[in-house]
Amino acid sequence: MAKMFIHGESVNAVSGKVLDVLSPIDGKKFDEIPRGDKADVDLAVNAARQALDGAWGKMSALERGRLLMKLGEKVLEHHAELAQLEARDTGKPMTTAKTDITVLARYFEFYGSGADKIHGEVIPFMNGYNVTVLREPLGVTAHIIPWNYPAQMLGRSIAPALAMGNAVVVKPAEDACLSPIRIAELAREVGFPPGAINIVTGLGEEAGAQLAQHPGINFISFTGSNEVGVLVQQAAAKNVIKCVLELGGKSPHVVFDDADLDRAVPIITRGIIANTGQTCTAGSRLIVQKGIYPEIMARLAKQFAQIKVGTPEMDLDCGPVVNLAQQERVRRYLGEAQKSGIEVVAQGTLSAGLPAEGYYVTPTLLGNVPPNHCVAQDEIFGPVLAAMSFDTEEDGIRLANSTDYGLMAAVWTENGGRQQRVSKAIQAGQVYINGFGAGGGVELPFGGVKRSGHGREKGFMALEEVSTTKTVINYHG
């Protein structure tokens, strides 16, 4: 049975309770995790505080950076093991799982190399004064991460926090938390002191809620649904601490009639089927200028007809979705589209012999979708692409901005002026021009606007989010 990781030790829940881990591949139990609650969260937060008061807090930025770099190296040494664990836990194809572990290592490398390069500043002031601005860690940071990319999300969330000198408490999703636990064990092997990294497993409404409202934390990062994000922000407000929220998206591809379709069509396809569509940045809306709508739909139909769904070992285009609830969610939205008479332009194929109890869904391309329909407005979190058309540049921008979300977008055009106008007008935290996604994008500041959340992860901006400043005014005469 997997165990939690608190104060450098692998432990069971104080209550002794456990949760079954079900495989999305066949719906069967293959492991157990501790069902943590308030008592376990208390222990983890106290362990983090002790680390700050002890060995971890006394480390220099250079020493912290070296540990993070060593952890990145250790991840690569255990690449095959971690990829297998990630694929088994989430159901994703092996190639995707391997990529995730490579990106995880990159997070530790990037922030490890940057740990000693976060400088303060000196402010020119009145004669007789010396004013310096120091950048300091916040303290104990809490991280509630989702199930779609458990390894990657762990690195994305905790690497900058650790680089800045914070001690972390992580609550991974109960549906997929085995790789975060293993990574914490590897951190112990490379020399992270007890309490610097703590992992509490359990249900969101139990362990997650207790962590979000714990008076001993100084910051919280949450990635997940809008509904839970609001609760996390309310909990942070009660303790008057900062939070970073990444709450999903409904990312558009805005394709103009001069777009390079040879480049665009394969990238648009990958943008919705990657990780079986279970990606906050999934390009789930296709907004196409009318002059090329028939051609791009014909090309995409050929692409979708070739998509294959299978088990991780088959290593095809898509695996199963993570659980039964998610499978039912995707099917429910496809049912709503069918009720509304929305055209199914093309679908992928489920491989023969898949376990009947597995959580498999069929990748689907929908055409001429009304912009206000639920499949065009809601985050389905599955391999469903909703296509629609527009006339003018202004119409394309209006449709791109017509949802509550604003996480990522893409603009496809060879017109340089239009590239600049449209990318500036689209409401999103990241906008790609003639591309979509960038190999994990570890270096690129990432986050949303509107109901996609606030705050920034990735890049050097993440280090600012998990730190604060202190202004020292020294009168020397």
C-alpha positions in Angstrom: 0.0 0.0 0.0 1.2 3.5 -0.8 1.8 5.8 2.2 1.8 9.5 2.9 5.0 11.3 3.3 5.4 13.5 6.4 8.5 14.8 8.1 10.7 12.6 5.9 8.8 9.4 6.8 6.3 7.2 4.9 3.3 7.0 7.2 -0.3 5.8 7.3 -3.2 8.1 8.2 -3.6 8.7 11.9 -7.1 7.2 11.7 -5.8 4.1 9.9 -8.4 4.7 7.2 -7.6 4.0 3.5 -9.1 4.6 0.1 -9.1 2.2 -2.8 -7.1 3.2 -5.9 -9.1 2.1 -9.0 -7.4 1.7 -12.4 -8.9 3.7 -15.2 -7.7 0.9 -17.6 -10.1 -1.7 -16.3 -11.9 -0.2 -13.3 -10.3 -2.6 -10.8 -8.6 -1.8 -7.5 -4.9 -2.1 -7.7 -3.7 -0.2 -4.6 -4.7 1.7 -1.5 -3.8 5.1 -0.2 -4.2 6.6 3.3 -7.4 8.6 3.9 -5.9 11.6 5.5 -7.8 14.2 7.6 -7.3 17.1 9.9 -4.9 15.2 12.2 -2.6 14.3 9.2 -2.7 17.8 7.9 -1.8 19.2 11.3 1.2 16.9 11.4 2.3 17.9 7.9 2.0 21.6 8.5 3.9 21.3 11.8 6.6 19.3 10.0 7.0 22.0 7.4 7.2 24.7 10.1 9.9 22.7 11.9 11.9 22.4 8.7 11.7 26.2 8.3 13.0 26.6 11.8 15.6 24.0 11.3 17.9 22.6 8.6 15.8 23.7 5.6 15.4 27.2 6.7 19.2 27.5 7.4 20.2 26.4 3.9 21.5 29.0 1.5 19.9 29.5 -1.9 22.9 27.8 -3.5 22.4 24.7 -1.4 18.6 24.6 -2.1 19.3 24.9 -5.8 21.8 22.1 -5.8 19.2 19.8 -4.0 16.6 20.6 -6.6 19.1 19.9 -9.4 19.9 16.6 -7.8 16.2 15.7 -7.6 15.9 16.4 -11.3 18.8 14.0 -11.9 17.2 11.4 -9.6 13.9 11.7 -11.5 15.7 11.0 -14.8 17.5 8.0 -13.2 14.1 6.6 -12.3 12.4 7.8 -15.5 11.1 4.4 -16.5 9.7 3.5 -13.1 8.0 6.9 -12.7 6.5 6.8 -16.2 5.1 3.3 -15.6 3.6 4.5 -12.3 2.1 7.6 -13.9 0.6 5.6 -16.8 -0.9 2.9 -14.4 -2.4 5.5 -12.1 -3.9 7.8 -14.8 -4.3 5.5 -17.8 -2.4 7.8 -20.2 -0.4 6.3 -23.1 3.2 5.4 -22.2 4.7 8.1 -24.5 2.6 10.8 -22.8 3.7 9.5 -19.4 7.3 9.5 -20.4 7.1 13.0 -21.6 5.5 14.0 -18.3 8.4 12.7 -16.3 10.9 14.5 -18.6 9.0 17.7 -18.0 8.9 17.1 -14.2 12.7 16.8 -14.2 12.9 20.0 -16.2 10.9 21.9 -13.5 13.5 20.9 -10.8 16.4 21.8 -13.2 14.9 25.2 -14.1 14.1 26.3 -10.6 17.2 24.7 -9.1 19.4 26.7 -11.4 17.5 29.8 -10.6 17.4 29.5 -6.8 20.4 31.7 -6.2 19.5 34.2 -8.9 16.6 35.9 -7.3 18.0 39.3 -6.3 16.7 42.2 -4.2 17.2 45.8 -5.1 18.6 49.0 -3.8 16.4 52.1 -4.0 18.0 55.6 -4.3 16.5 57.6 -1.4 17.3 60.7 0.6 20.8 61.5 1.7 21.8 59.6 4.8 19.7 56.6 4.0 20.4 53.2 2.5 17.3 51.4 1.3 17.3 47.7 0.3 14.4 45.5 -0.8 14.8 41.8 0.1 12.9 39.0 -1.4 12.0 36.3 1.1 10.0 33.0 1.3 6.4 33.1 2.5 6.9 30.2 4.9 4.7 27.1 4.7 3.1 26.8 1.3 0.1 24.5 0.5 -0.4 22.9 -2.9 -3.6 21.1 -4.0 -2.9 19.5 -7.3 -5.2 17.7 -9.8 -5.2 14.2 -11.3 -4.6 14.9 -15.0 -0.8 15.5 -14.7 0.1 14.5 -11.2 3.9 14.3 -11.7 4.1 17.4 -13.9 1.8 19.4 -11.6 3.8 18.5 -8.5 7.0 19.9 -10.1 5.2 23.0 -11.5 3.8 23.8 -8.1 6.5 22.9 -5.6 9.7 23.5 -7.5 9.5 27.3 -7.3 8.3 27.2 -3.8 11.2 25.1 -2.7 13.7 27.2 -4.7 12.5 30.3 -2.8 13.0 28.5 0.6 9.5 27.6 1.5 8.5 24.3 3.0 5.7 22.6 1.2 2.6 20.5 2.0 1.0 18.8 -1.0 -2.5 17.3 -1.2 -2.6 15.4 -4.5 -5.9 14.2 -6.1 -7.1 10.9 -4.6 -7.6 9.6 -8.2 -3.9 9.9 -9.0 -1.3 10.5 -6.3 1.2 7.6 -6.6 3.9 9.5 -8.5 3.9 12.5 -6.1 4.5 10.1 -3.2 7.3 8.4 -5.0 8.9 11.7 -5.9 8.9 12.8 -2.3 10.7 9.6 -1.4 13.3 10.4 -4.1 13.7 13.8 -2.6 14.6 12.2 0.8 17.3 10.1 -1.0 19.0 13.2 -2.5 19.1 15.0 0.9 16.1 17.1 1.4 15.7 17.5 5.1 12.7 16.2 6.9 9.6 18.4 6.6 10.8 20.3 3.5 8.4 18.3 1.4 5.2 16.7 2.8 2.5 14.7 1.0 -1.0 14.2 2.5 -3.4 11.9 0.6 -7.1 11.7 1.0 -10.4 13.2 -0.2 -10.7 16.8 -1.3 -13.5 17.5 1.1 -11.5 16.1 4.0 -7.8 16.5 3.7 -7.9 19.1 0.9 -10.4 21.3 2.8 -8.5 21.1 6.0 -5.2 22.1 4.3 -6.8 25.0 2.5 -8.2 26.5 5.8 -5.3 25.6 8.0 -4.1 28.6 10.1 -0.5 27.4 9.8 -0.1 27.9 6.1 1.1 31.1 4.4 0.1 30.6 0.8 -2.0 28.2 -1.2 -1.9 27.1 -4.8 -4.9 25.2 -6.3 -5.5 23.8 -9.7 -9.0 22.3 -10.4 -12.6 23.3 -10.8 -14.2 26.7 -10.5 -16.5 25.5 -7.7 -13.6 24.3 -5.5 -11.4 27.2 -6.5 -14.0 29.6 -5.0 -13.9 27.6 -1.7 -10.1 27.7 -1.7 -10.1 31.4 -2.2 -12.6 31.9 0.6 -10.5 29.8 2.9 -7.4 31.8 2.0 -9.2 35.1 2.6 -10.2 34.0 6.1 -6.5 33.5 6.9 -5.5 36.6 4.9 -3.0 34.7 2.8 -2.3 34.9 -0.9 -3.5 32.1 -3.3 -2.8 31.2 -6.9 -5.7 29.6 -8.7 -5.7 27.8 -12.1 -9.3 26.9 -12.8 -9.5 25.5 -16.3 -10.3 26.8 -19.7 -12.2 26.6 -22.9 -9.3 27.5 -25.2 -10.0 28.6 -28.8 -8.1 28.2 -32.0 -9.0 31.2 -34.2 -8.2 30.2 -37.8 -8.2 32.8 -40.5 -8.6 32.1 -44.2 -4.9 32.7 -44.9 -3.7 30.1 -42.3 -1.2 27.4 -43.1 -3.5 24.4 -42.8 -0.7 21.9 -43.3 0.8 23.1 -40.0 -2.5 24.0 -38.2 -4.5 20.9 -38.6 -2.2 18.3 -36.9 -1.5 20.8 -34.1 -5.2 21.5 -33.6 -5.9 17.7 -33.5 -3.1 17.1 -30.9 -4.3 20.0 -28.9 -7.6 18.3 -28.1 -6.7 14.6 -27.9 -3.5 15.1 -25.8 -4.0 13.4 -22.4 -7.4 12.3 -23.8 -8.6 15.9 -23.6 -8.0 16.1 -19.8 -6.0 19.2 -20.0 -6.9 22.7 -18.7 -5.4 24.2 -21.8 -7.0 21.8 -24.3 -7.9 23.5 -27.5 -11.5 22.6 -27.3 -13.0 25.3 -29.5 -12.3 25.7 -33.2 -13.3 29.1 -34.6 -12.8 29.2 -38.4 -13.3 31.9 -41.0 -16.1 30.8 -43.3 -14.0 30.8 -46.5 -11.9 27.8 -45.3 -14.4 26.1 -43.0 -15.3 23.3 -45.4 -11.6 22.5 -46.1 -10.4 22.5 -42.5 -13.3 20.4 -41.4 -12.6 17.8 -44.1 -8.9 17.7 -43.1 -9.8 17.4 -39.4 -12.3 14.6 -40.2 -9.5 12.6 -41.7 -7.3 13.2 -38.7 -10.1 12.2 -36.2 -10.9 9.1 -38.2 -7.3 7.9 -37.6 -7.3 8.5 -33.8 -7.1 5.3 -31.8 -7.9 4.8 -28.1 -6.3 2.1 -26.0 -4.5 1.0 -22.9 -1.2 2.7 -21.8 0.8 -0.3 -23.1 -0.8 0.0 -26.6 0.7 3.5 -26.6 -1.9 4.9 -29.0 -3.3 8.5 -29.3 -5.6 8.4 -26.3 -6.0 6.3 -23.1 -9.0 6.1 -20.9 -10.2 9.1 -18.9 -9.3 9.0 -15.2 -12.5 7.7 -13.5 -16.2 6.7 -14.0 -17.5 10.2 -13.2 -15.3 11.7 -15.9 -16.4 9.1 -18.4 -20.1 9.9 -17.6 -19.4 13.6 -17.9 -18.0 13.3 -21.4 -20.8 11.1 -22.5 -23.4 13.4 -21.0 -22.1 16.4 -23.1 -22.0 14.3 -26.2 -25.6 13.3 -25.4 -26.6 17.0 -25.1 -25.0 17.7 -28.5 -27.0 14.8 -30.0 -30.2 16.1 -28.5 -29.6 19.5 -30.1 -29.0 18.0 -33.5 -25.3 19.1 -33.6 -23.4 17.4 -36.4 -20.9 14.7 -35.5 -18.3 15.3 -38.2 -15.9 12.5 -37.3 -14.9 10.2 -34.4 -12.0 8.2 -33.4 -12.0 4.4 -32.7 -11.8 2.4 -29.5 -9.4 -0.5 -30.0 -10.7 -4.0 -30.0 -10.5 -6.0 -26.7 -10.4 -3.1 -24.3 -11.6 -4.0 -20.8 -15.3 -3.4 -20.6 -15.0 -1.8 -17.2 -12.4 0.7 -18.3 -13.2 4.4 -18.6 -12.9 4.9 -22.3 -14.5 7.6 -24.4 -14.6 8.2 -28.1 -12.8 11.3 -29.5 -15.3 13.4 -31.3 -15.3 16.3 -33.8 -18.5 18.4 -33.7 -19.4 20.8 -36.5 -21.5 24.0 -36.7 -21.8 24.2 -33.0 -24.0 27.1 -31.7 -21.6 29.4 -29.8 -23.9 29.5 -26.8 -24.4 25.7 -26.6 -23.0 23.9 -23.5 -20.4 22.0 -25.6 -19.0 25.4 -26.7 -19.2 27.0 -23.3 -18.4 24.4 -20.6 -15.1 22.7 -19.9 -15.8 19.1 -20.9 -12.3 17.8 -20.0 -12.4 15.2 -22.7 -11.5 14.7 -26.4 -14.4 16.7 -27.8 -13.7 19.5 -30.3 -16.5 22.0 -31.0 -16.1 23.8 -34.3 -17.9 27.0 -35.5 -17.4 29.6 -38.2 -17.1 33.4 -38.4 -17.1 36.2 -41.0 -14.9 39.1 -39.9 -11.9 39.6 -37.7 -14.1 41.2 -35.1 -16.5 38.3 -35.2 -13.6 35.9 -34.6 -12.4 37.9 -31.6 -15.9 38.1 -30.2 -16.3 34.3 -30.4 -12.9 33.7 -28.8 -13.9 35.9 -25.9 -17.4 34.5 -25.5 -16.9 32.1 -22.7 -16.2 32.7 -18.9 -12.7 31.3 -19.4 -9.4 32.8 -20.5 -6.5 30.5 -20.1 -4.9 29.9 -23.5 -5.6 30.6 -27.1 -4.2 30.3 -30.6 -4.3 32.6 -33.6 -3.7 31.1 -37.0 -2.9 33.7 -39.7 0.0 34.7 -42.0 -1.0 38.4 -41.7 1.5 40.1 -39.3 -0.8 43.0 -38.4 -3.7 40.6 -37.7 -1.4 38.5 -35.6 -0.8 41.4 -33.3 -4.3 42.8 -33.3 -6.0 39.5 -32.5 -3.5 38.3 -29.9 -3.8 41.6 -28.0 -7.6 41.5 -28.2 -8.1 37.9 -27.0 -8.6 37.6 -23.3 -6.3 34.8 -22.2 -3.2 34.3 -20.1 -1.2 32.8 -23.0 -1.8 33.3 -26.7 0.1 31.4 -29.4 0.5 32.6 -32.9 0.6 29.8 -35.5 1.2 27.2 -32.8 -0.3 25.7 -29.6 1.5 24.4 -26.6 5.3 24.3 -26.3 6.9 21.2 -24.8 5.7 21.8 -21.2 6.5 25.5 -21.4 8.4 25.4 -18.1 10.0 28.8 -18.8 6.8 30.5 -19.9 4.6 32.4 -17.3 1.2 30.6 -17.2 -2.2 31.4 -15.7 -5.6 32.6 -16.5 -7.9 35.6 -16.6 -11.7 35.7 -15.9 -12.9 32.5 -14.4 -9.7 30.6 -15.4 -8.2 32.0 -12.2 -5.4 34.4 -11.2 -1.7 34.4 -10.4 1.0 33.0 -12.5 2.9 29.7 -12.5 6.0 28.7 -14.5 8.8 30.9 -15.5 10.4 33.4 -13.1 7.0 34.9 -12.3 6.2 31.8 -10.2 9.1 32.7 -7.9 7.5 36.1 -7.2 4.2 34.5 -6.4 5.7 32.2 -3.7 7.7 35.0 -2.1 7.3 38.4 -0.5 9.4 41.5 -0.2 10.8 43.3 2.9 12.0 46.9 2.6 14.9 47.8 5.0 15.4 51.5 5.5 18.8 52.2 7.2 19.6 55.7 8.4 23.4 56.1 8.6 23.7 59.8 8.8 
